[in-house]
């Protein structure tokens, strides 16, 4: 699926949401609002972590650090 944002996807993603989504850090309880594109990348990062796909996970983390640094600090740091 082609991203509706101007930020290039770090890898192929499927965007399911139509509006921004609140995502909560399961450990700290803090939450942030993410664009549909960022939610798709976040979901891929978490899935890659579970599957041991560390190359994909690192690509996603690098993308988040560059494009969503505040959200990265809340959700993924």
Beta strands, then each sheet from edge to edge (+ up, - down):
strand 1: 21-24
strand 2: 31-34
sheet 1: 1+ 2-
end
